[in-house]
Amino acid sequence: MSLIEMEGVAKSWGGTVALQALDLRIEPGSFCVLLGPSGCGKSTTLRIIAGLEAATSGRVRIDGRDVTHLPPSERGISMVFQNYALFPHLSVAENLGFGLAVRKLPRAEARERVQQTAAMLGLEPLLARRPGQLSGGQQQRVALGRALVARARVCLMDEPLSNLDAQLRQEMRLELRELQQRLGLTVVYVTHDQAEAMGMADQVVLLNQGRVEQCAAPHEIYARPATTFAARFIGTPAMNLARLEGACIAGSATPATPQQDCPAGARWLGLRPEDLGLAATGAGPAAVVESLEYLGADLVLRCRVGSEQLMVRAPGTRLADLRPGQALGLHWTPQAVHFFDAQGRRCMA
């Protein structure tokens, strides 16, 4: 297990700023996910931790040791890449042991490590095969095994599951998380997929335009997003953000919450689609159904209240009862509301 600390880390190329004075602490033995849209700086952050990119300014420490200017080989890390980076002409066993051979580890010890890692990942029957004879999931396991066989303190993963189909990706998420917990690894994992982040992480670092938008446990980001960006990025469907005019939803007489006042400076009302309930017309704020999306267990309705749109997640069994153009009522509890100011920052009630 290793503690990773980044202090004031910035990265720029000419006039392009990739990271803006990033401060980050990743606890030993934790699974930290760097999450965000393309171009937000997550892969750059990972590459700076790895030593594959040099920070323009700031410090990187691993277990209290300043590694800012050390090469990757001296940082005690291993890395799993998106494209697996396996040698096509080498067998699985040779791919697993390649790094050990480069480090001139004694053959007997290297052979033992390869066998132990192969047994851990279920690769023993495949040791004589070459990467071209493996499925995508098997290749992913080999890439992971090559990182584990080095017994590094830190494992860095750059979107390692993005090439897999949805079902296999789900299975590998569970396997990766279980393996990380069993071995006590400190993992830093890059993804743009919020489902991966929410399902695996102890700590989510949500990045936006080179800065940290929010850093917290998955349940905390979901329950108390710090900004409108975090509110919209986490959750499927995303959180509704409705403009406020005074204490009402814009273009309507519908109060944001009938049982409490809006915080000072509130300009946006946030409501999760699953926190909105359907009511008979006249039994709640008036809404008009604009469209429906049937997802089996769920039915997602796009409704209009005043000049704003609200997504509602309802049971799929309601499909026969609802249609576009239909008027209905909505209801939500005071506990379900989130308020944000004009700059998109969470308002404290």
KEKE-305168 format. One line per 2 residues: their letters; for each residue x, y, z of C-alpha. Coordinates in nm, 2 decimals. Layout:
BEGIN
a	X/Y/Z | ... .
***
This chain:
BEGIN
ms	0.00/0.00/0.00 | 0.12/0.35/-0.08 .
li	0.01/0.70/-0.02 | 0.01/0.93/-0.33 .
em	0.01/1.31/-0.29 | 0.00/1.58/-0.56 .
eg	0.07/1.93/-0.45 | 0.00/2.22/-0.68 .
va	0.06/2.01/-0.99 | 0.01/2.20/-1.32 .
ks	0.07/2.11/-1.68 | 0.07/2.32/-1.99 .
wg	0.19/2.31/-2.34 | 0.25/2.66/-2.47 .
gt	-0.08/2.84/-2.43 | -0.28/2.52/-2.36 .
va	-0.34/2.44/-1.99 | -0.41/2.08/-1.92 .
lq	-0.40/2.09/-1.54 | -0.45/2.39/-1.31 .
al	-0.26/2.36/-0.97 | -0.40/2.02/-0.88 .
dl	-0.40/1.92/-0.51 | -0.48/1.55/-0.45 .
ri	-0.43/1.29/-0.17 | -0.49/0.92/-0.25 .
ep	-0.49/0.70/0.06 | -0.30/0.38/0.08 .
gs	-0.49/0.07/-0.03 | -0.77/0.28/-0.19 .
fc	-0.93/0.26/-0.53 | -0.92/0.61/-0.67 .
vl	-1.10/0.69/-1.00 | -1.01/0.99/-1.21 .
lg	-1.34/1.07/-1.38 | -1.44/1.33/-1.64 .
ps	-1.51/1.41/-2.00 | -1.26/1.39/-2.28 .
gc	-0.99/1.66/-2.24 | -1.05/1.72/-1.87 .
gk	-0.69/1.62/-1.77 | -0.75/1.28/-1.62 .
st	-0.50/1.09/-1.84 | -0.25/1.37/-1.80 .
tl	-0.28/1.34/-1.42 | -0.22/0.97/-1.44 .
ri	0.08/1.01/-1.67 | 0.24/1.26/-1.43 .
ia	0.20/1.02/-1.14 | 0.36/0.75/-1.36 .
gl	0.65/0.98/-1.46 | 0.55/0.96/-1.83 .
ea	0.49/1.33/-1.83 | 0.67/1.60/-1.65 .
at	0.47/1.85/-1.45 | 0.52/2.21/-1.54 .
sg	0.50/2.29/-1.17 | 0.42/2.12/-0.84 .
rv	0.52/1.81/-0.66 | 0.44/1.44/-0.66 .
ri	0.51/1.22/-0.36 | 0.47/0.85/-0.31 .
dg	0.49/0.74/0.05 | 0.63/1.08/0.14 .
rd	0.92/1.05/-0.11 | 0.94/1.32/-0.37 .
vt	0.93/1.14/-0.71 | 0.86/1.45/-0.92 .
hl	1.18/1.41/-1.12 | 1.23/1.04/-1.10 .
pp	1.19/0.81/-1.40 | 0.90/0.56/-1.40 .
se	1.13/0.27/-1.32 | 1.22/0.43/-0.98 .
rg	0.87/0.51/-0.86 | 0.75/0.17/-0.75 .
is	0.45/0.17/-0.99 | 0.30/-0.06/-1.26 .
mv	0.06/0.04/-1.53 | -0.22/-0.11/-1.74 .
fq	-0.29/0.06/-2.07 | -0.60/0.09/-2.27 .
ny	-0.46/-0.11/-2.56 | -0.31/-0.37/-2.33 .
al	0.04/-0.33/-2.50 | 0.10/-0.71/-2.52 .
fp	0.39/-0.84/-2.74 | 0.21/-1.05/-3.01 .
hl	0.51/-1.28/-3.08 | 0.55/-1.38/-2.71 .
sv	0.34/-1.63/-2.52 | 0.13/-1.54/-2.22 .
ae	0.40/-1.66/-1.99 | 0.66/-1.46/-2.17 .
nl	0.44/-1.15/-2.17 | 0.39/-1.19/-1.79 .
gf	0.75/-1.23/-1.72 | 0.89/-0.98/-1.97 .
gl	0.94/-0.70/-1.71 | 1.10/-0.94/-1.47 .
av	1.35/-1.05/-1.73 | 1.44/-0.68/-1.81 .
rk	1.50/-0.63/-1.44 | 1.72/-0.94/-1.44 .
lp	1.53/-1.11/-1.16 | 1.66/-1.47/-1.10 .
ra	1.49/-1.71/-1.33 | 1.35/-1.93/-1.06 .
ea	1.19/-1.64/-0.88 | 1.05/-1.50/-1.20 .
re	0.90/-1.83/-1.29 | 0.74/-1.86/-0.95 .
rv	0.59/-1.51/-0.97 | 0.45/-1.58/-1.32 .
qq	0.29/-1.91/-1.20 | 0.14/-1.74/-0.89 .
ta	0.00/-1.45/-1.09 | -0.14/-1.68/-1.36 .
am	-0.31/-1.89/-1.09 | -0.46/-1.58/-0.93 .
lg	-0.61/-1.46/-1.27 | -0.71/-1.80/-1.40 .
le	-0.45/-1.78/-1.68 | -0.27/-2.11/-1.61 .
pl	-0.43/-2.30/-1.91 | -0.34/-2.02/-2.14 .
la	0.03/-1.97/-2.06 | 0.15/-2.12/-2.39 .
rr	-0.08/-1.92/-2.61 | 0.00/-1.60/-2.78 .
pg	-0.22/-1.28/-2.75 | -0.38/-1.33/-3.09 .
ql	-0.53/-1.66/-2.97 | -0.70/-1.49/-2.67 .
sg	-1.03/-1.32/-2.62 | -1.05/-0.95/-2.52 .
gq	-1.12/-1.04/-2.16 | -0.82/-1.28/-2.15 .
qq	-0.59/-1.02/-2.30 | -0.71/-0.78/-2.04 .
rv	-0.62/-1.03/-1.77 | -0.27/-1.08/-1.92 .
al	-0.22/-0.70/-1.92 | -0.33/-0.68/-1.56 .
gr	-0.11/-0.98/-1.47 | 0.19/-0.82/-1.62 .
al	0.13/-0.52/-1.38 | 0.07/-0.74/-1.08 .
va	0.37/-0.97/-1.13 | 0.60/-0.68/-1.06 .
ra	0.45/-0.65/-0.71 | 0.46/-0.27/-0.73 .
rv	0.31/-0.06/-0.46 | 0.09/0.14/-0.69 .
cl	-0.11/0.02/-1.00 | -0.21/0.29/-1.25 .
md	-0.49/0.20/-1.51 | -0.57/0.41/-1.81 .
ep	-0.93/0.31/-1.93 | -0.83/-0.07/-1.93 .
ls	-1.19/-0.19/-2.00 | -1.29/0.04/-2.28 .
nl	-1.23/-0.21/-2.55 | -1.45/-0.48/-2.40 .
da	-1.82/-0.53/-2.46 | -2.08/-0.42/-2.20 .
ql	-2.13/-0.76/-2.03 | -1.76/-0.84/-2.01 .
rq	-1.68/-0.49/-1.88 | -1.93/-0.54/-1.60 .
em	-1.77/-0.88/-1.51 | -1.42/-0.73/-1.52 .
rl	-1.52/-0.44/-1.30 | -1.61/-0.68/-1.02 .
el	-1.29/-0.89/-1.07 | -1.07/-0.58/-1.06 .
re	-1.23/-0.45/-0.75 | -1.21/-0.78/-0.57 .
lq	-0.84/-0.83/-0.67 | -0.75/-0.48/-0.55 .
qr	-0.91/-0.54/-0.21 | -0.75/-0.88/-0.18 .
lg	-0.40/-0.75/-0.26 | -0.44/-0.42/-0.08 .
lt	-0.32/-0.23/-0.38 | -0.33/0.15/-0.42 .
vv	-0.51/0.19/-0.76 | -0.55/0.50/-0.97 .
yv	-0.79/0.43/-1.25 | -0.89/0.66/-1.54 .
th	-1.23/0.65/-1.70 | -1.50/0.86/-1.86 .
dq	-1.77/0.60/-1.76 | -1.95/0.71/-1.44 .
ae	-2.08/0.35/-1.39 | -1.72/0.23/-1.36 .
am	-1.64/0.51/-1.12 | -1.95/0.46/-0.90 .
gm	-1.92/0.08/-0.89 | -1.55/0.05/-0.81 .
ad	-1.42/0.36/-0.64 | -1.35/0.44/-0.28 .
qv	-1.27/0.79/-0.40 | -1.39/0.97/-0.71 .
vl	-1.19/1.27/-0.84 | -1.42/1.45/-1.09 .
ln	-1.21/1.66/-1.32 | -1.34/1.94/-1.55 .
qg	-1.11/2.16/-1.77 | -0.80/2.07/-1.58 .
rv	-0.93/2.13/-1.22 | -1.09/1.92/-0.96 .
eq	-1.47/1.98/-0.96 | -1.53/1.75/-0.66 .
ca	-1.33/1.48/-0.48 | -1.53/1.25/-0.26 .
ap	-1.68/0.90/-0.21 | -1.92/0.80/-0.49 .
he	-2.23/0.82/-0.26 | -2.13/1.17/-0.14 .
iy	-2.09/1.31/-0.50 | -2.43/1.16/-0.59 .
ar	-2.61/1.27/-0.28 | -2.45/1.62/-0.25 .
pa	-2.29/1.74/-0.57 | -2.08/2.04/-0.52 .
tt	-2.15/2.20/-0.85 | -2.40/2.19/-1.14 .
fa	-2.13/2.01/-1.34 | -2.10/1.73/-1.08 .
ar	-2.48/1.72/-1.06 | -2.52/1.67/-1.43 .
fi	-2.22/1.43/-1.48 | -2.31/1.18/-1.21 .
gt	-2.64/1.00/-1.25 | -2.84/0.83/-1.53 .
pa	-3.06/1.01/-1.63 | -2.87/1.32/-1.52 .
mn	-3.00/1.55/-1.24 | -3.26/1.80/-1.36 .
la	-3.14/2.16/-1.33 | -3.43/2.40/-1.36 .
rl	-3.38/2.78/-1.36 | -3.54/2.97/-1.07 .
eg	-3.73/3.29/-1.09 | -3.75/3.39/-0.72 .
ac	-3.87/3.09/-0.53 | -4.05/2.93/-0.84 .
ia	-3.94/2.73/-1.14 | -3.89/2.97/-1.43 .
gs	-4.20/3.04/-1.64 | -4.44/2.89/-1.38 .
at	-4.60/2.94/-1.04 | -4.45/2.61/-0.92 .
pa	-4.25/2.66/-0.60 | -3.91/2.49/-0.58 .
tp	-4.02/2.35/-0.25 | -4.35/2.43/-0.08 .
qq	-4.22/2.36/0.27 | -3.91/2.57/0.30 .
dc	-3.75/2.89/0.16 | -3.49/2.88/-0.11 .
pa	-3.14/2.96/0.02 | -3.01/3.31/-0.05 .
ga	-2.85/3.34/-0.40 | -3.01/3.02/-0.53 .
rw	-3.05/3.04/-0.91 | -3.09/2.67/-1.00 .
lg	-3.31/2.39/-0.86 | -3.17/2.04/-0.88 .
lr	-3.39/1.73/-0.87 | -3.29/1.37/-0.94 .
pe	-3.54/1.20/-1.19 | -3.59/0.92/-0.95 .
dl	-3.69/1.16/-0.68 | -3.99/1.29/-0.88 .
gl	-4.32/1.12/-0.84 | -4.63/1.12/-1.06 .
aa	-4.96/1.25/-0.93 | -5.31/1.30/-1.07 .
tg	-5.37/1.63/-1.24 | -5.42/1.90/-0.98 .
ag	-5.26/1.69/-0.71 | -4.92/1.85/-0.76 .
pa	-4.72/2.10/-0.98 | -4.86/2.09/-1.33 .
av	-4.65/1.93/-1.60 | -4.70/1.82/-1.96 .
ve	-4.54/1.50/-2.10 | -4.33/1.58/-2.40 .
sl	-4.17/1.24/-2.47 | -4.13/0.89/-2.32 .
ey	-3.84/0.64/-2.33 | -3.92/0.29/-2.24 .
lg	-3.62/0.10/-2.08 | -3.79/-0.21/-1.95 .
ad	-3.79/-0.17/-1.57 | -3.79/0.21/-1.60 .
lv	-3.98/0.46/-1.80 | -3.81/0.80/-1.85 .
lr	-4.05/1.09/-1.92 | -3.94/1.43/-2.04 .
cr	-4.19/1.68/-1.89 | -4.23/2.05/-1.92 .
vg	-4.29/2.27/-1.62 | -4.31/2.64/-1.71 .
se	-4.02/2.71/-1.94 | -3.81/2.42/-1.79 .
ql	-3.78/2.05/-1.87 | -3.78/1.79/-1.60 .
mv	-3.69/1.42/-1.65 | -3.89/1.18/-1.45 .
ra	-3.80/0.81/-1.38 | -4.11/0.61/-1.34 .
pg	-4.18/0.23/-1.33 | -4.19/0.07/-1.67 .
tr	-4.53/-0.07/-1.58 | -4.68/0.28/-1.63 .
la	-4.62/0.28/-2.00 | -4.98/0.20/-2.09 .
dl	-5.10/0.49/-1.87 | -4.89/0.77/-2.02 .
rp	-4.86/0.94/-2.36 | -4.70/1.26/-2.51 .
gq	-4.91/1.57/-2.46 | -5.07/1.43/-2.14 .
al	-5.10/1.67/-1.84 | -5.01/1.53/-1.50 .
gl	-4.90/1.63/-1.16 | -4.55/1.59/-1.01 .
hw	-4.44/1.58/-0.65 | -4.11/1.57/-0.46 .
tp	-4.00/1.60/-0.10 | -3.80/1.89/0.05 .
qa	-3.52/1.64/0.12 | -3.48/1.58/-0.26 .
vh	-3.40/1.93/-0.36 | -3.06/2.08/-0.44 .
ff	-2.99/2.45/-0.49 | -2.70/2.61/-0.68 .
da	-2.60/2.97/-0.73 | -2.54/3.16/-1.05 .
qg	-2.18/3.03/-1.07 | -2.31/2.67/-1.04 .
rr	-2.18/2.62/-0.68 | -2.39/2.44/-0.43 .
cm	-2.59/2.66/-0.19 | -2.59/2.58/0.17 .
a	-2.93/2.61/0.32 .
***
